[in-house]
C-alpha cells in the first residue's frame, strides 16, 4: 500500500499543480451539455403549447397530458426529467471516460523521460506502478465528474435524488468506471510502448464509446444493431446508475440499479486484474 500511495500521490501532485489541464478537461463536457442539452432541446418536442391546451376540452387535455407523460417517461425514465438533466448526468460519466482514456499518457511520458526506468529498478511490485496510476486517475475522474455535475446544476439541472444509499452507489459507480477504463487503457499503453500509438487509440475510443452509450439518447430509440453494444458498454451502466440515483427519485428500478452496479463491479475487477497482469508481463521485460 505504501508503494501504491507514493505513486498515486505523485500523479495527483502533478495534476493539482497544472490548473489549465483541469480547466481544459472541463470545457468539452460543458460544450456537450450546452449544445445538446440546451440547444438540442428534445424535451420541447414533447411540450404542448399553452394556447393549444386552452383550446382543448378538459377531457382531451387530460388525455394529451397523460400521453406526453408516457412518452417522456419512456424516453427519459421519468415524466419529471427534462432532456438537459438527462444529458448532464450522461456528461458526468463521459468526463470519466475522457480522463480514463488519457490516463495511459502518464506511463508513456514516464517511459520517454526515463522515470519509468527508475521505478523498474526500485524494489517495488510492478503491479503497484499500475495500481497507483489507476487510483490517481480514478480520483481525478471522480473530482472532475462532481465538478461537471455542479456546473450542470448551475445551468439548470433538476435533480430528484433517491435515498442516500443509492446516491452513494452512484458515486461508487463513477469510481468503478474510472478504475475499469483506466486499467484497460494503461494495460494497452504498456503493450504499445509509444505515446503516438496511445494518442491514436485514445482518439479512436472516445467518440465510439460515448455514442454507443446512453449519454445523449436512451437505449430504447437506438438502432437494433447498436443496442447490444450499449448493453456491453460500461459507460451505459454507470450513466444508468447515476440517473437512477439522481433523477428518478422513488420511481427508480432497484433491480435494474443493482444489476448496473454489479456489472460495473465485475468489469472493474477484471480490468484491474488485466492491468496487474500487463504490469508483471511487460514492465518486467524492460528492466
Secondary structure, 3 states (H helix, E strand, C coil): CHHHHHHHHHHHHHHHCCHHHHHHHHHHHHHHHHHHHHHCCHHHHHCCCHHHHHCCCHHHHHHHHHHHHHHHHHHHCCCCCCHHHHHHHHHHHHHHHHHHHCCCHHHHHHHHHCHHHHHHCCCCCHHHHHHHHHHHHHHHHHHHHHHHHHHHHHHCCCCCCCCHHHHHHHHHHHHHHHHHHHHHHHHHHHHHCCHHHHHHHHHHHHHHHHHCCCCCCCHHHCCHHHHHHHHHCHHHHHHHHHHHHHCCHHHCCHHHHHHHHHHHHHHHHHHHHHHHHHHHHHHHHHC
